[in-house]
């Protein structure tokens, strides 16, 4: 198969399956006040964060019961909500 055709197919597949639907959401200065408000509402939505909050609480529970904390590493891309979750 033609290498140029393979590359074109891969590019088209990447465009079709893109993760970031709207790049302006990566920079909050590009958002209107209403859009910024919508983003903050989704970040602080209890339903969205319940699992993450429970996982983090499970790591810190030993501290409150007199035990030793479990090591915790929070990894992720910029803007996914690591700091907000912690």
N, C-alpha and C positions, 0 to 999 in steps of 0.2 A: 504494500500500500504506500502511496505517496506520503513522505514525511510532512509536507506542508498541509496535506489534507488531515493527517492525524492531529497536528498542532491546532488546526482550525476547529476540529471536532472537540478537542479538549477545552479550548477557549469557550466555545459555545456551550458546552456542558457546565463549565464553571459559571458562566453568566446566568444560565438557567437555574442553577442550584445555589445562587449566592446567599450568603448569610446576612449581610447587611442590605436591607431593602432600601434604606434612605440614608445616604451618607451625612446629611446635615445633622442627624441625631448624634453623631460622634463629636460635634462641637456645639455646645449649648448656645454659643453666641449667634449661631445661624438660625436658632429657633425663635418663634414668636413667644410672647409671654404665655399664651394659651397652651402652646405645644410644650413649653418648659413645665408648666403646671401639670399637664397630662403625664409627662415623664416622671415627675416626682411622685404623683399619685400611684403610678404603677410600681415604682421602686419601694414605696412604703406600704404597699398593699399587703396586708397580713396573709392573705391566701397564697400570694406568690412566694413569700419569704418563709412560711412556716417550716418547711423541711430544712432549709439552711439554718434557721434559728435553732431548731431542735438539735441538729448536728453539733453546732457550736456550743450550745448549753451542755450537751453530754460531755464535751471535752473539759468544761470548766466546773462541772458538778463536784469533782473530788476536792477542789479548793474550799468549797463551802461546807464540806463534811470533815475537814481536817486532814484530808489526804494530799497526795502530790498530784499536780496537774499533769495531764497527758499532753505530750508535744502536739502542737497544732501548726500546720502549714497551710496558708490560704494562697492559692495560686489561680491566676486567671488573667485574661487580657484586660487592658485598660478600659474602664467604663462599664464593667459588668456588675459592679456593686459589692466588691470585696469589703471596702471600708464601711459602707453602709451596713452590711451584714454583721460585721464585727462590732 
